[in-house]
């Protein structure tokens, strides 16, 4: 079944109809600001051709993609980065804490828990390896990119050290990466691939205090109305869960 393009709001497209499940891996987003295109994440290795086909379906060419923003370094988000960067020559943007994993300076870690599984899978690290790509632009908390009225970078560590969310206040939209997932309700990201659960909870509490109507995720379907209240309610529920921080 072919993937479809879903318009979330004007200028923001989800380049998949599968909401971050199955062989497609994580959701990929296209931001359209006039003739200026920005990709957010790239999915697993092997997805570049389909992404570029969908860009063409929207009436644009690969050369219109000027930048690729990475919410974090995991293979399901950066797997097709090298192929897309070669074709588009786009600027690659990420947080400095994750850049060494993207450019190959540091080996990309596998699952961190449970410990027995982490030890076992360490010998198979090639499974989540990706082709290194240099990060052109490092973004930090509070930086604003001049796209769609302004994208504020929110450093939301926990899942990875350099995880970021993209906050578009003029669009009342938050692109959350893997800070949260939305599969049959809001959920935490994979615990096995989350390096610091305490930081993860702090980051969730931070965005729970923002105002946005829509939130989209690396995995799962977007919440299209009253999203900030949904996140705030979820953050409150985590306080009642004694196993979360362990």
N, C-alpha and C positions, 0 to 999 in steps of 0.2 A: 504494500500500500504506500503510495507516495506521500511524502510529508507535505503539509500545506503551510501557507503563510497566514498568520493571524495578526490583524491589527489590534493592538491593545488600546492605544489612543492614537490620535493624529501624530505621526512621526515616529512611532515606536511599534516595531513589528517583532513578533516571535517567529523565528524561522524554523518552525517544526509544528506539527499538529499533535505531537506525542507527549508534550509537557514533561520532558526530561526523564523518560522511562525507556526501557528496552535498549536496542542497539544504538540508538541515537545519543545515549548518554545525557549530558547536561543540556539545558535549554541555551539557545543562542539568540541574541537580540540584535536587531538592526535599528539604529537611530538615524532618521532622515531629517536633515536640517537644510532645506533648499536642495542644492546639488551636493551637499557635504554629507558623506555617509560615515558612520561609526559602527563597528561591530563590538558587541560585548560578549566575550568568551568565544570559543571556537569548537566546542564539542570534542569527541574522541578523534583519534587518528582516522583518516579516511573520509571525513565529512566535508572536506573543502569543496569538492566538485559540486555537491548538492547545495551547499551554502551559496556558491557563486551562481548556480542555476536559479536559485530563488531570488537573488539580487537582480538578475536579468529579468525575471518574471515581473518584478516591480518597475521595470523600465530603466534600470541603471546598469552600468558596466563595472567590472571589477576595479578599474582604475579610479572609479568614484569613491572607493573605500579609502579614506584618508588616515584612519586610525583604528586600532584594535585595543580595547580596554579589557584587561584581565582581572576578574574579581579575585582570583587566587590561582595557585600554581598546580592544582591537581590535574591529572592526565585527562579526565573527562571534560576539563575546561580549556586546556591548552594543547590537546592532542593534534589538532589540525592547524595550529598556529604557524608552523614552519612553512607548510604548503601555501597557506593563505598569504603570508608575508612575502613569499617569493613572487606570487602572481600580482599582488596589489602594491607592493612596496610601501605598505601602510606603516605609520608610526605605531610602535608597540608601547603600551602604557601599563604600568603596574606599580604596586607599592614596593619600596626598597627592601622590606623584610622578606618578600617572596621572590624578588628578582634573581637572587643567586640560584634558586631552584629552576627558574625558567631559562636562564642562560647557561646552565650546566656547571656553574662554579661549585655547587653543592649537589649531592645525589638526592633525588626526590625520595622522601621517606614513604614507606608503606604504612600499613595499619599499626597503630601504637598500642592497641589493647584488643583483647586480653593479651597478656604478655606471652603466653605460650604460642599463640597464633602469630604474634609479631615476630617471635624468634624463628618460627617455622617458615614464614613467608619471606623473611629477610633474604633467603637464598634465591628467591624468585623476583627480585626487585626489577628485573628487565620487563616484567609484565606491565608495570606502570611507568616505564621510562618513556620519554618523548625526545624528539630532536631539539637540541638547545637552540634558543633564539635570543639574540641580544635585546634587552629592554632599552628602548630609545629615551623614554621619558619616565622619570620616577615621580610619583604623586604621593603626597602626604595628607594627613587629616586636615580638612579645612580648605584644601586647594579647590579652585573652581575652574572647570573647563567651559569655554564659551560655546556650548552646544545646547540647542533647544531652550534658550533662556537662562542657561547656567546649570551645570551639573556639579554639585558639591561632593567632594570625596570624603567619605566617612571611613576612617580606619576602624575596623571591627574585628580585632584579632580573637583567636580562639580556635576556630576550625583550622586555620593556618596562621602563622605569625603575621602575614601581610594581607589577610583578607580585607576586602573593602566592599562597601555598599555605595551605590550611586543615588544621590538624592536630587530630584528635580522638583524643587518647590513650585515653580511656575506651572508644572504639569500635575502637581499633587501626586507624584509617583516616587516610589522607592524601588530600585532594583537591588535585591538583597543578596545575590550570589547564593552561597551555601550557608549564610548565617541561620536561615530557617529553610524548611521544606514544607510543601503543602500537598500532602498525599492523604486524602481522606481526613483532612484537618491539619492544622499546623503541628509541626514536629521539629525536634532538633535534628541537625545533620548527623550523618554516620558517626557514632561514637568512636569506632575503630580508627577513623581517619581524622579525628579532632584532636589536636595536640594539647589543648588546655581548656578543659570544660569550664573552669571558673571564669576565665577570660570570656569564653563564649557566652555565659550567662550575663556578664557585665555588659557585653556588646549588645545583647538582646534588650536589656534594660535601657540602654542608651537610646536605641531607635524607638522603643516603646513610648518615649517622651516627645517624639516628633509628630508633626501633623502631616498626614498624607491620606488620600482617598484610595489609592491603588498601590498594591505591592506585588511585584513579580519575583520569581524565584529561579534558582538554578535547577531545581527539581520540583515539579508539580505545577499546577495551574495557578494563574494569578488570582488574587482577591480584588474584585473590581469596585467595591464600595465599602466605606467605613473600615478600611484596612488598618489604620492606626489603632482603632479601638480593638480590633481582633488581636493585634500583636500585644497590646497592653493587657488584654485579658489572658492571653497565653503566658506572658511574662509573670503575671500574678499567680497563675496555676503552677508555675515552676517552683515558686517559693514553698508550695505545699508538698513538693516531691523530694524526700530525703535522699533518694538514690542518684539524683542528677549530678551532684558535684563530686561523686566518687569515681 
